[in-house]
Amino acid sequence: MSSSTTPAPLRVGVIGAGRVGAVLAAALRDAGHEVVAAAGESDASRGRIDALLPGTPVRKPSAVARASDLLLLTVPDDMLPNVVTMLAASGALREGQYVAHTSGRHGLAVLGPATALGVRPMALHPAMTFTGTAVDLPRLDGCVFGVTAGDAEREVAARLVADLGGRPMWVPEERRSLYHAGLAHGANHLVTLVSEAMELLSASGADDPAATLRPLLQAALDNALEQGDSALTGPIVRGDVETVRAHLAEVTANAPDTLPSYVALGRATLDRVVTDGRVLPIRAAKIRRVLDAAVAPAALRAPR
Ligand SMILES: NC(=O)c1ccc[n+]([C@@H]2O[C@H](COP(=O)([O-])OP(=O)(O)OC[C@H]3O[C@@H](n4cnc5c(N)ncnc54)[C@H](OP(=O)(O)O)[C@@H]3O)[C@@H](O)[C@H]2O)c1
């Protein structure tokens, strides 16, 4: 197997047929590769194989590994070290075989026991959220993949990402967790933030909080992605101390579970607008005192 050319089509095996594995295998099949076997025990995984990879033989992980030129390891992050160790010990891996995982956090080190056998390792992390259904397939079009690969595997990795409809972002091994933290902070915490915002709107009487928020949030997201901090509007960047105080009183009274994140994000927002000079330090100090007081222990808040 040459390091400069990709054999095509590849015989692809997938362990396991979870939200990501079933979808990526289906996309590789659509790109002309052959999905030769899949592993998955649960009803959910079996259902995904039936729906997205009909006719694909369901095998034990070691049999999937033996059958494939490209082995996709799409198991939970914390399972990955054990699965690699088990496969390496089972004799199911062979020199020259491609083994790719889709974890954002892990790089190539986790594939070490396989690499020691001459396997060609890759980390191919789709920067996307998956449902494990056909809905995900068109979302791969233009999706960025955080890729870590050695020089000998870069061309193959880029070709696989292109076959999946995506484009590679090359991530150094030592930056994988930071890369993944950036995605998680943006995408996962956004879900928490939006859910909390919908709860506040519901409490204010909104019948359809999602419909109320959708145009505003879509505009804010587009503006932030294009302009970063300078897209910020609202009471903190305007220095409206009394508006912030009123928000905190209402959140405390109606949605106290949301108060810590409101205050944490208020503080972070304040730091950023002071740094870029849009709020004077004296005004920022007033807002900070109001934010601090909202989460101070009751004894500190009592009038003296
Ligand atoms: N979900 C996302 O949106 C997303 C996005 C980008 C990257 N990723 C990454 O993709 C990987 C898979 O995530 P996922 O969300 O697809 O997970 P998932 O839906 O929970 O699926 C995990 C799959 O792994 C199988 N599995 C679990 N433990 C195993 C073991 N010890 N040995 C063999 N197979 C095992 C499961 O089989 P059973 O069903 O039989 O238990 C299932 O088929 C993770 O590294 C994750 O970080 C996920």
The ligand as an ORCA input file, in Angstrom:
! r2SCAN-3c Opt
* xyz 0 1
  N     -22.762     12.682     18.483
  C     -22.154     13.709     17.906
  O     -22.818     14.687     17.556
  C     -20.656     13.648     17.626
  C     -20.108     14.639     16.788
  C     -18.768     14.570     16.448
  C     -17.978     13.528     16.958
  N     -18.529     12.606     17.802
  C     -17.642     11.528     18.301
  O     -17.973     10.314     17.643
  C     -17.758      9.209     18.541
  C     -19.049      8.420     18.660
  O     -20.041      9.253     19.231
  P     -21.605      8.942     19.034
  O     -22.330     10.149     19.497
  O     -21.861      8.426     17.663
  O     -21.809      7.764     20.095
  P     -23.082      6.833     20.281
  O     -24.234      7.324     19.471
  O     -23.251      6.665     21.739
  O     -22.641      5.443     19.635
  C     -21.574      4.721     20.166
  C     -21.451      3.412     19.411
  O     -20.333      2.707     19.977
  C     -20.754      1.412     20.361
  N     -19.985      1.028     21.545
  C     -20.048      1.552     22.792
  N     -19.143      0.976     23.593
  C     -18.490      0.056     22.828
  C     -17.451     -0.876     23.091
  N     -16.869     -0.963     24.299
  N     -17.044     -1.676     22.089
  C     -17.600     -1.604     20.856
  N     -18.589     -0.736     20.547
  C     -19.028      0.085     21.530
  C     -22.236      1.542     20.638
  O     -22.840      0.279     20.502
  P     -24.202     -0.067     21.300
  O     -25.248      0.835     20.759
  O     -24.414     -1.502     20.996
  O     -23.892      0.212     22.758
  C     -22.668      2.498     19.531
  O     -22.882      1.825     18.317
  C     -17.277      9.817     19.859
  O     -15.853      9.813     19.849
  C     -17.779     11.245     19.793
  O     -16.969     12.134     20.545
  C     -19.846     12.637     18.151
*
